[in-house]
Amino acid sequence: MTKSIVISGPPAVGKTTVAKGLAKEFNLTYLSGGDVLKNMAKEQGFDSDGDDWWDTDDGMKFLAQREQNYEFDKNLDDNLTTLFNQGGMVITSYTLPWLVKNGIKIWLEGSHANSTKRMQNRDNMSSEEAYEVTKERFDKNKALYKKLYNFDFGDDKSVFDVIINTNNLTAKQVIDVATETVRKLL
């Protein structure tokens, strides 16, 4: 397959799970935009190991640093755009769907309550803590991308080929819907 796929959506909606499932199904290379950004954080002296790092105090400090210095996000997005345009990739990214013109773009929709539950289970935190972290990450990233690129993350879904509501679906069901969508768009 020569096209690339980008998966986007709010925090803790299942982007990584779906992207890895699609990469396996279509024999594509999986790349997490968040992991690339975590490597940039490591270069800044942060200990950014662990899947739940974004939900820690250090993860939020790095987000605050990004709000002051857009170069992190610009460099990330330039690199992701280049890789995406080469084809054969499944990339999770908040911004890429608005920055590329080709490929397949999937938005995973989900309620804040479901994202909270996923994060609570995944990261072993209280419901209140998970709610606050998902809300803060969403709100801060939305504001950052509005300033940086002037698009409305979470509101403007016009760039997507498909929107999948994950609220009443298992992870396998979401992957199945995404897989069928990709087959139709090839």
N, C-alpha and C positions, 0 to 999 in steps of 0.2 A: 504494500500500500504506500503510495507516495504522499498522500495528504497527511497533515497532522491534525490532532484533536486537542482542543483546550477545554478544560472543565473549570467552571467558576461557580461562585455562590458564597453565601455568608459563612463565617467561621463555624466549624463543627457540624456541617451539613452532610458530610460524607464524600467530599471531593477526592481525597486520597484513595479511599476504598474503590470508588468507581473508576478512577484513572488507572489504578493498578489492574483492575478487572479487565478494562478495555485493552490495556497494553498486552496482557496475557492472551486475550482472545484473538487479537489481530497481529500478534507478534511485532509490537511496536516498542520503542524505547520510552520508559516512563521517567519523567523529571518533575520534581516538585519545585515550583518557584519559591515557595517558602524555605525549602532546604538550601537553595542557592543563597537566599537572603541571610539565612542562619550562618552560612560560611562567611559572608561579609561581616556579620556580627562578631564571629570568632576572630577575624582579622583586626577588629576594633578592641579586642581584649575580653570579650564576653565568653563565658563558658556556655555555649549554645547547644550542648548535647541534649538529646531526649526529644521525643515526639511532642511532649507537652511544654517545651521551653517557652513558646510564645505566651503561655498563660502564667508565667512566673513574673516576679518583680523585674528581673533582668530583661525578659522579653518585652515588657512594657517600657522599660527604660530605653531599650533600643528603638522601639516605636517612637518614643519622644525625640530621640536623636534624629530619626528619619524625618520627623516633622520639621526639624530645624535645617536639615541638609538633604535636599532632594536628589543629590548625586547617587545615593545608594539605590533608590528606586529607578532612576533613569538608567544607570548602568545595568541593573538587573533586567529591566524591560528591553533594553537594546540587545542584550545577550539572548534573552528568551525569544525575541522576535527573529533573530538570525537563525537560531536552532529550529524554531517552528517552521520557518519558511524553507528550510532544507527538506522537510517532510519526514514521515516515519516516526513522529513523536506523539506522546500523550503528555500534556503539560497541565499541571494545576497552577492557576494564576488568577489573582483578582483583576488584573488590568489588561492582560493580553487580548481578550476578546474585542476590546475597543481599539487596539493598536494594529491588528493584522486584518487583512482583507480576505484572505483565503482560508482554506481548511474547514474543519467542523467545530462549531462552538456550542457547548452545552452549558446551560445554567441549571444548577440544582437549587430548587426552591424549598424552603422549609420554615416552619414557625420557629420563633425564638424559644418557645417552650421545648420543642424537640431538639434544637441545637444545645440547649442547656442540659437536657437529659443525656445526650450523647457525650458531651464534654464531662459531665459529672461521672458517668460510667467509665469513660476512656481515661480520664486523668485523676480519678479517685478523689474528687473534691465535693464539697457540700453543694446542694442545689443553689443556695444563695450566692455562693462564690462563683459557681459556673455561670449563673445568670449574669452577674456583674462583669465577669471577664468577657463573655461573648458579646455583651452589649457594648462594652468599652472598645473592644477590638473592632467591631463593626463600625461604630460611630467614628472612631479616630481614622480608620482606613478610608471610610467614605469621605470625610473632610479632606484628608490628604490627597486622594485622587481627584477630587473636585478642584483643589488648588493646582495640582500638578498637570492634569490633563483636561479639566473642565467637562468631565462626564459624571453622571449621577449613579454611582455604584449602588446596586440594589433596586434602583428605580427604573433606569433606562435599560430595558432588556431587548431593545429593538435589534441589537447586533447578533442575537443568538438564533441558531437554527432550530433549537428545541429548548423548552423549559420543562423540567421534570419535577413535579411536586413529590417530595420524599416523605411527607408527613405520615402517610398510612402504609408505607411500603417497607419491607425488609431490605437490608443491603443487597441481597441477591436479586430481589425484584427490581431494584433501581438499576443494578448492573445489567439485568436482562433487558429492561426498557432502553437503556443507553446503547446496548449492543445492537438491538433491532433498529434503533434510530441510525446508528452509524452505517449499518448494512444498507439501509435505504438511501443514504446520502452519498454513498461511494460512487 
